[in-house]
Structure formats: C-alpha cells, structure tokens
C-alpha cells in the first residue's frame, strides 16, 4: 500500500509577523502616504524596496519617498520593450533625486524569445511574455527583502480593488505596502503639479497607463485608464499584483515513489 504524506505549506507569515502586519494595517488605514512611507522605512530599514513602473503614481511615490529617505532603494523591471520616453524619465528622475533606479531584467533577449516561442509572443501569449519579462525578474528584485512598496491604487483595476495599505503578499511571500492605495488619479496629478515632479510626456498624449511598446495604446475620451493596456483583450494586469486574499494553509500531498495520483 502506498504511503501518502500530507504536510501543511504556510502561504502566510509567522503568526507574530502577521499580527504586526494587521496592527500596522489598522493604524495606517487612513494615514497619509507619507506617514505610511515613514513607518515602512523605520520598520524595515534596508530590507524594504520600492517598485516603480514610471507611471504617474510611481513618480509621485518616488518624490515622496526620497523626501523622507534620500537613500531609498528603488527598482524597475526592464522588459526590453519600454518606450524611449520611459528610459529617458528614469534618467531624469535619477538626476533630480541623485538616486540609482536599479534595473532587473530577464536573461532572455528579445531575439532568443522569438526563436524559442515564436514571433510576437506578446500577441500570441501575453501572459507568458509578462511572466518571462516581468514576473521572473521580480523574483530577483525581491530576493532577500522583507517588504516592497508599490504605487497601486484600489480604483485602477478590479484585481486591485481589495488592496490594503499594508498587507501580506501571498504571491511573493513578503509584506506589501501600498501608500497610495486610497488615492484617486486626481490626487496623484495634483501632487505631481504641486511638486513639479517629472513625468512621462506620453501621459499628455492620451496614455494614462504606460507599459511596453507592443501592448500599450492611447485611449479614447471617456475610456477606462487601462483600456490601452493589452488592447482588444480582457487582460488588464501583468501578474505582478495578484488579488489580495486571506492567509491560507494549503495541504501538500506527496506520493510514494512509483505511485500516481488518480
């Protein structure tokens, strides 16, 4: 008779860490973004990093963060397919704030990707393209970190609607901090204008959300802000931000050698 061994895989943090996350989430639920950032830098010190995609929210968040912590660690995912204006914006931000915005990218060149998966993978299988060029590099970016800071807002997509200011990220298994989660786009742009923050000029040409060149188009008047991302598809997320879900314990079944699960 085969022996089946069942064990529990913890998707959440240790109970003590979970308690800290929940306490912080309650205390900072209505806090200003700057207050949340101060807590993040004080609590996690060098083990927290800021992710940016160089969108309007991203540049506002960088401005806030560097005002509080001039040595804040910031990174982006270089897919190899970003707009020239995006790369130029990186340079402008680095010059203005005297920081390095570190790049993480896949080892697979666009040419290698085409040879292996066929031409225009972003069109034939955009989820795979995102996984190769975004999700895999993010693993490296978050390696050794206890927390990451993002610029997502609840009203951007359905998947983000339940995001909290402080939460446990079950997908990447660390604390996720979303200082702008309760802001709307008008608050973001008011901050940018008030502080003269550099931003991508494509925003002024009908691109409210800017990703890779192949998967981003301008939107029409009255269209959803993310209608220009992966146009013609239901896809609105690249997979970096999985929907928030409660801490769970999932049983893992191991089958004795030579046996199959039926």
SULCOR-V207431 format. One record per helix or strand. SS is the DSSP state (a for helix, b for strand). FROM is the first residue (numbers start at 1). TO is the last residue. Records with the same first field share a line. If there is no record, write none. Layout:
SS = FROM-TO ; FROM-TO
This chain:
b = 5-10 ; 48-51 ; 74-77 ; 82-82 ; 101-104 ; 147-149 ; 166-169 ; 174-177 ; 212-212 ; 216-216 ; 229-229 ; 249-254
a = 15-27 ; 33-47 ; 56-68 ; 84-97 ; 110-117 ; 121-124 ; 126-142 ; 158-160 ; 185-195 ; 201-205 ; 213-215
